[in-house]
Amino acid sequence: MNGSRGGRLDADPMGTGFATTVRSGPMRSITVVHDAAPLSPGLDTAMSRALLLRVSEGALGETFRLHLPGRVMAFGKRDVISPGYSKAVAATRSMGFAAVERLAGGRAAVFHEGTLAFSWSVPSDDPRRGIHDRFRELSGLLVRAFERLGVASSVGELPGEYCPGEYSIHAGGRKVMGVGQRLARHAAHIGGVIVVSDGRLVRNALLPVYDALGLEWDPATAGSLQDVDPSITLQRTAAAVLDTLAENAELIPGSLDSETLALAGSIEHEHVSPG
């Protein structure tokens, strides 16, 4: 894909404080959607799925959604079929977290008010062929974004980490980003969570849930960017992510259109854990 510039957005609902900048680099247009306030947990997951489906059918172009979640425990498909799933859901709710069935990824993961969630829907004629390329692109992008914040990080699975993955990112010896991928007919969704603050809340929330699911892990591997630098904020992290994304793309401010909202509403119930 050839072109001549990349740039940032003018819209700023998260208060990141960025202004439009034009840089050299290949032209790739990506619509960026910000959710300035958390949606209901089931609708949040359904929204990312709706964007994937709309991109797959060609109704939308490549879309990067960056949003602020509420307190959510997102369970993977293997968790849902586990004998301890009902107990894990009960433990989740007893701690004040909502329980949802996630769109992509492996085992239970935590979202809370100190995290940033992302959902990248990418059109592809044959999405299966680019699975690892997309993972590498996303993880590389976030490593560079964290460098902008002064945080050195690495890609790879830490021994004993929660929701283990080859493309997790760790900093200061602790996991700070997890990512998963889901495919549609003509698109792929790469989604996950960046833990900006309060890694202790992640650890405390996962302890009874992983115990119920019979999963072994090392709580010391779960952390946040603030463990490395306490001055890092959600706003600075969001700006760093978008700055880095803009290195090789033209970012276009977007919003959730009525068709996508309606589709998300119609499938919301499919992502709310029962009980």
C-alpha positions in Angstrom: 0.0 0.0 0.0 1.7 3.2 -1.1 1.0 6.8 -0.1 2.6 9.8 1.4 1.5 10.7 4.9 0.1 9.7 8.2 -1.7 11.9 10.7 -3.5 12.2 14.0 -7.1 13.0 14.9 -8.8 16.2 15.8 -11.6 14.7 18.0 -10.6 14.1 21.6 -13.3 12.7 23.8 -10.8 11.0 26.1 -9.0 14.2 26.9 -5.7 13.0 25.4 -4.9 16.6 24.3 -3.5 15.7 20.8 -3.6 17.8 17.7 -3.4 16.9 14.0 0.1 16.2 12.8 1.2 15.2 9.3 4.1 12.7 9.0 5.7 10.9 6.2 4.8 7.2 5.7 2.5 5.0 3.7 -1.2 6.0 3.4 -3.5 3.7 5.2 -6.9 5.0 6.4 -8.1 3.8 9.7 -11.3 5.1 11.4 -10.8 5.6 15.1 -13.7 5.3 17.4 -13.5 6.5 21.1 -16.0 5.6 23.8 -15.6 8.3 26.4 -17.7 6.4 29.0 -18.1 2.6 29.6 -21.0 0.9 27.9 -22.9 -1.9 29.7 -20.6 -4.9 29.8 -22.5 -7.1 27.4 -23.1 -4.3 24.9 -19.4 -3.4 25.1 -18.4 -6.8 23.9 -21.2 -6.9 21.4 -20.1 -3.6 20.0 -16.7 -4.9 19.1 -18.3 -8.0 17.5 -20.7 -5.8 15.5 -17.8 -3.7 14.2 -16.1 -6.9 13.1 -19.2 -8.1 11.3 -19.8 -4.7 9.6 -16.2 -4.5 8.4 -16.4 -8.1 7.2 -19.4 -7.4 5.0 -17.8 -4.2 3.6 -20.2 -1.7 5.3 -17.3 -0.2 7.2 -13.6 0.1 6.5 -10.7 -0.7 8.9 -11.7 0.5 12.4 -9.7 0.9 15.6 -11.9 1.3 18.7 -10.2 2.5 21.9 -12.5 2.6 24.9 -12.8 2.8 28.7 -14.4 -0.3 30.2 -16.1 -0.8 33.5 -15.3 -3.6 36.0 -15.6 -6.7 33.9 -14.4 -10.3 34.0 -14.2 -11.6 30.4 -14.4 -15.3 30.1 -13.1 -17.3 27.2 -14.7 -20.3 25.5 -12.7 -22.8 27.5 -13.8 -21.1 30.7 -17.4 -21.4 29.7 -17.3 -25.2 29.4 -15.3 -25.6 32.6 -17.1 -27.4 35.5 -16.1 -24.5 37.7 -17.6 -21.8 35.4 -20.8 -21.1 37.5 -18.7 -20.8 40.6 -16.3 -18.5 38.8 -19.2 -16.2 37.7 -20.5 -16.1 41.2 -17.1 -15.1 42.5 -16.9 -12.4 39.9 -20.2 -10.9 40.8 -19.5 -11.0 44.5 -16.5 -8.7 43.9 -18.6 -6.2 42.0 -17.5 -7.2 38.5 -19.8 -8.0 35.6 -19.3 -11.4 33.9 -19.2 -11.5 30.1 -18.2 -14.1 27.5 -15.4 -12.5 25.5 -15.1 -12.1 21.8 -11.6 -13.3 21.4 -8.8 -14.9 23.4 -8.2 -17.7 25.8 -8.9 -17.6 29.6 -10.5 -15.1 31.9 -9.1 -11.5 31.8 -9.9 -8.5 33.9 -11.0 -5.0 32.8 -11.5 -2.1 35.2 -11.5 1.6 35.3 -7.7 1.7 35.2 -7.5 -0.1 31.9 -7.8 0.7 28.3 -9.6 -1.7 26.0 -8.9 -1.8 22.2 -10.6 -3.5 19.3 -9.1 -3.4 15.8 -11.3 -4.6 13.0 -9.2 -5.3 9.8 -10.7 -6.2 6.4 -9.1 -9.2 4.7 -10.1 -11.5 1.8 -8.5 -14.4 3.7 -8.2 -13.5 7.4 -6.7 -16.9 8.4 -3.5 -16.2 6.4 -2.6 -13.2 8.4 -3.3 -14.2 12.0 0.3 -14.0 13.3 1.1 -10.9 11.2 -1.7 -9.0 12.8 -0.7 -10.1 16.3 2.9 -9.0 15.5 1.7 -5.7 14.2 -0.5 -5.0 17.2 2.1 -6.0 19.8 4.9 -4.1 18.0 2.7 -1.0 17.9 2.0 -1.1 21.6 5.7 -1.7 22.5 6.5 1.5 20.6 3.6 3.3 22.3 4.9 2.3 25.7 8.4 3.6 24.6 6.7 7.0 24.1 5.7 6.8 27.8 9.3 5.9 28.8 8.4 2.2 29.5 10.6 -0.5 28.2 8.5 -3.6 27.4 8.8 -7.0 25.7 6.5 -9.3 23.8 6.1 -12.9 24.9 4.5 -15.2 27.5 5.7 -14.9 31.1 5.8 -18.2 33.0 2.7 -18.3 35.1 0.9 -15.4 33.6 -2.9 -15.2 33.6 -4.5 -15.8 30.2 -1.2 -16.8 28.7 -0.3 -15.8 25.2 2.6 -15.6 22.8 1.9 -11.9 22.1 1.3 -10.7 25.6 3.4 -7.6 26.6 5.2 -7.4 29.9 7.1 -4.5 31.6 9.1 -4.6 34.8 8.5 -8.4 35.0 4.7 -8.2 34.9 2.1 -8.6 32.2 0.5 -5.3 31.2 -1.2 -6.2 28.0 -3.2 -9.2 26.7 -4.6 -9.7 23.3 -6.8 -12.2 21.4 -8.1 -12.5 17.8 -11.4 -13.5 16.2 -12.1 -14.1 12.6 -15.1 -13.4 10.4 -15.5 -14.3 6.7 -13.7 -11.2 5.4 -12.2 -9.5 8.5 -10.3 -10.1 11.7 -10.8 -8.6 15.2 -7.7 -8.0 17.3 -8.8 -7.0 20.8 -7.5 -6.8 24.3 -6.6 -4.8 27.3 -3.8 -2.5 28.5 -3.5 -2.3 32.3 -2.5 1.3 33.0 -3.1 1.3 36.8 -4.1 -0.9 39.7 -2.5 -4.2 38.9 -3.4 -5.3 42.4 -7.1 -5.1 41.5 -6.4 -7.5 38.5 -4.6 -9.9 40.9 -7.3 -9.8 43.6 -10.1 -10.3 41.1 -8.5 -13.2 39.3 -7.5 -15.2 42.4 -11.0 -16.7 43.3 -11.9 -16.9 39.6 -8.9 -18.9 38.6 -9.3 -21.0 41.7 -12.9 -21.9 40.7 -11.7 -22.7 37.1 -8.9 -24.9 38.4 -6.2 -22.8 36.7 -2.7 -22.4 38.1 -1.0 -19.0 37.7 1.4 -16.7 39.5 -0.3 -13.5 40.7 3.1 -11.8 40.8 3.1 -11.7 37.0 0.1 -9.4 36.8 0.9 -5.7 36.9 0.3 -2.3 35.3 2.2 0.5 33.5 2.1 2.5 36.7 4.1 -0.1 38.4 7.0 1.1 36.2 6.1 4.8 36.2 3.4 6.1 38.6 2.9 9.2 36.6 1.4 7.4 33.6 -2.3 8.1 33.0 -5.1 6.7 30.9 -5.0 9.9 28.8 -1.3 9.7 28.2 -1.5 6.1 27.3 -4.4 6.6 24.8 -2.5 9.5 23.2 0.7 7.4 22.9 -1.3 4.5 21.2 -2.9 6.9 18.7 0.4 8.7 18.1 2.0 5.4 17.3 -0.9 4.2 15.1 -0.6 7.5 13.2 3.0 6.8 12.2 1.9 4.7 9.3 -1.7 5.6 8.7 -4.1 8.5 8.3 -6.5 8.4 11.3 -10.0 9.4 10.6 -12.3 10.4 13.6 -15.4 8.2 13.6 -18.4 7.3 15.7 -20.7 4.3 16.1 -23.3 4.5 13.4 -26.9 3.6 13.9 -26.7 0.3 12.0 -23.7 -0.9 14.1 -25.4 0.2 17.3 -28.6 -1.7 16.4 -26.6 -4.8 15.5 -24.7 -4.7 18.8 -28.0 -4.3 20.7 -29.4 -7.4 19.0 -26.5 -9.6 20.0 -25.7 -8.2 23.4 -27.5 -11.0 25.2 -25.1 -13.5 23.6 -22.2 -12.1 25.6 -23.7 -11.8 29.1 -22.7 -14.7 31.3 -25.8 -16.6 32.6 -26.7 -16.8 36.3 
